[in-house]
Each structure stands twice: as structure tokens, then as C-alpha cells.
Amino acid sequence: MKTTRIFLAAAILAVTASNADAQIGIMAGVNFASVSAQAGGADVSTDGRTGFNAGVFAAKGGIVGFAGGLFYSQKGFAVSGNEVKLDYLEIPLMLRVKFLMLRAYGGPNLAFELSCNSDSESLVSCSDDTESFDFGWKVGVGGTLLFFNLDVAYIYGTTNISKVEGTSIKNRVIQVDLGLGI
């Protein structure tokens, strides 16, 4: 049953992509993740985490269209040398404007936490202190040459992913991705 659903979803994507104004493919790249952090109303100095993202995408439309995808994405931060690693399943849903080989896009980014690991439980207790869902906005620009895509995007998390009272932690990510589409 599950195999049938996967096959059906792949067939629908393939039929959709057969239109000249549609594309499906794979994309992977590097994440330069950081956070905006405050504790007790004061800004907290943090270091970022460099990770990767990888997944599948689909885009449809002419000059104005829609793009979405399903991505594994590594985010996180460090405070005083203690690292917090956050991994997400992301679903971006974006409006896309295309001109020749170039495009700009933006829209909501839904992120579901897959894992959280911390060097110090006194800093963040991953099982108790982080939200399992992060809503944000993704904006980016990119280009296509033949079947190859190059994109640069910024994700601005709006959800406070910290459950600790008086603390605010919001994801910020710059992504640089290469993709292959048909």
C-alpha cells in the first residue's frame, strides 16, 4: 500500500513536470545556520552551525508560478562552546517569479524537528526545551542553466523554538544549493 502511494506520487510529479513550465528534481547544499537569542530581555551572543540540506523540489508556472519541496535541513547554534544541533524536515511553499534563466521566490517555510542534540543539558534539554515545529519565511534567488540549478536563500524563523520561560531563540539560515532538475 505504501509503495503504491509513493509510486502514485512520483507519477503525478512526473506528469506535472512534463509541461515545459514545470520542473522536478533534487537539490543539496550548505546551511549557514544561526539564531537570534535573548534571555531575560538581553541579547545572547551565539555562534552558528554549518550543516547541509538535501531534498526534492517541484516548480510549476510561467513567469509567475509555485515552488515547493521536501528537505532535510541541519540547523543549530553554540553558546560558550556548547553546541545545540537541530535537524528538521522542511516544507517550503513559495510563490516564484521567473525571468529567462533567473528566478526569485518567497513564502512560508514549515519545519518539523527530527532531532536535537546538545553538548550540555544545562544549556538546552532537547527533550523538554525545544519546540517540535518552527514556522518561518524563506526568500531566495536562483538560476537555471540546462538542467542545473543554483540557489541562494534566507530562512527567517518566526517561532520561538525555546520552551524555557524568559528565553527566545529563533532560527536564521543562509542556504546555498545546487540542484539537478528535469
C-alpha positions in Angstrom: 0.0 0.0 0.0 2.8 2.4 1.0 4.7 1.5 -2.2 1.6 2.2 -4.3 1.3 5.7 -2.7 4.9 6.5 -3.4 4.6 5.3 -7.0 1.4 7.3 -7.5 3.0 10.5 -6.0 6.1 10.0 -8.3 3.8 9.5 -11.3 1.8 12.7 -10.6 5.1 14.7 -10.2 6.4 13.2 -13.5 3.2 14.1 -15.4 3.3 17.6 -13.9 6.9 18.1 -14.9 6.3 17.1 -18.5 4.9 20.6 -19.0 7.7 22.9 -20.3 6.9 25.3 -17.4 7.4 22.6 -14.8 10.4 21.1 -13.2 11.1 18.4 -10.5 14.5 17.5 -9.2 16.9 17.0 -6.4 18.8 19.8 -4.5 21.5 19.8 -1.9 23.8 22.4 -0.4 25.2 24.0 2.7 23.4 25.7 5.6 25.0 28.6 7.5 22.7 28.5 10.5 22.5 30.9 13.4 19.9 32.0 15.9 18.6 35.3 17.3 18.7 34.6 21.0 17.6 36.5 24.1 17.5 35.6 27.8 15.8 37.8 30.3 15.3 40.5 27.7 19.0 40.8 26.9 20.7 39.6 23.7 22.8 36.4 24.0 25.9 36.0 21.9 25.9 32.8 19.9 28.0 31.1 17.3 26.4 29.4 14.2 26.4 25.9 12.9 27.4 24.9 9.4 25.4 22.0 8.1 23.8 20.7 5.0 20.4 20.4 3.4 19.2 17.9 0.8 15.8 17.0 -0.7 13.5 17.1 -3.6 11.7 20.1 -5.2 8.9 20.8 -7.7 8.1 24.0 -9.5 5.3 24.9 -11.9 4.2 28.0 -13.8 5.4 30.5 -16.3 6.5 34.0 -15.3 4.6 33.6 -12.0 4.4 30.1 -10.5 4.7 28.0 -7.5 7.6 26.1 -6.0 7.7 23.6 -3.1 9.8 20.8 -1.7 10.7 18.4 1.0 14.2 18.8 2.6 16.3 17.5 5.4 18.0 20.5 6.9 20.7 20.9 9.7 20.5 24.0 11.9 21.8 24.9 15.3 24.0 27.2 17.4 26.5 27.3 20.1 26.7 29.3 23.4 30.0 29.4 25.3 31.3 26.5 23.3 28.3 24.3 24.0 26.7 23.3 20.7 23.0 22.6 20.0 22.4 20.6 16.8 18.8 20.8 15.4 17.8 18.8 12.4 14.5 19.5 10.6 12.2 18.2 7.9 11.3 21.3 5.9 8.5 22.0 3.5 8.9 25.4 1.7 5.7 26.6 -0.1 6.8 29.6 -2.3 5.5 31.9 -4.9 8.1 32.1 -7.7 8.7 34.8 -10.3 10.8 33.8 -13.3 12.5 35.8 -16.0 14.6 33.9 -18.6 17.0 31.7 -16.6 16.6 33.7 -13.3 14.1 33.4 -10.6 13.1 35.0 -7.2 10.9 33.3 -4.7 9.4 33.6 -1.3 6.9 32.1 1.0 6.3 30.2 4.2 8.7 27.5 5.4 7.3 24.8 7.6 10.0 22.9 9.7 9.4 19.8 11.8 12.1 18.9 14.3 13.6 15.5 13.6 16.4 15.5 16.2 18.0 17.8 18.8 21.4 17.1 20.4 23.1 19.3 23.0 26.7 19.2 24.4 25.3 20.4 27.7 21.9 19.5 29.2 22.3 22.6 31.4 22.2 24.8 28.2 19.3 23.1 26.4 17.5 19.9 27.4 16.5 18.8 23.9 13.6 16.6 25.0 12.0 19.3 27.1 13.2 22.8 26.0 12.7 22.9 22.2 9.5 23.2 20.1 8.9 20.5 17.6 7.6 22.9 14.9 9.3 26.0 13.5 7.4 28.4 11.2 9.4 30.8 9.1 9.7 32.7 5.9 12.0 31.7 3.0 13.2 34.1 0.3 15.7 33.5 -2.4 17.1 33.9 -5.8 18.4 31.4 -8.3 19.1 30.5 -11.8 18.9 27.5 -14.2 21.3 26.5 -16.9 20.2 23.4 -18.8 19.2 21.0 -16.0 21.4 22.6 -13.3 20.1 25.0 -10.6 22.0 27.3 -8.3 20.0 29.0 -5.5 20.8 31.2 -2.5 18.1 31.6 0.1 17.5 33.0 3.5 15.1 31.5 6.1 13.8 33.8 8.8 12.3 31.7 11.7 9.4 33.4 13.5 8.7 30.7 16.0 10.4 30.9 19.4 11.8 27.4 19.5 12.7 27.7 23.2 10.2 26.5 25.7 12.2 28.0 28.6 10.4 30.9 30.1 12.1 34.3 29.5 14.2 32.9 26.7 13.7 33.5 23.0 15.6 31.5 20.3 14.7 31.9 16.6 16.4 30.2 13.6 18.2 32.2 10.9 19.7 30.3 8.0 21.5 31.2 4.7 21.4 28.3 2.2 23.5 27.8 -0.9 22.2 25.0 -3.0 23.0 23.1 -6.2 20.3 21.1 -7.9 19.5 18.9 -10.9 16.0 19.1 -12.4 14.1 17.6 -15.2 
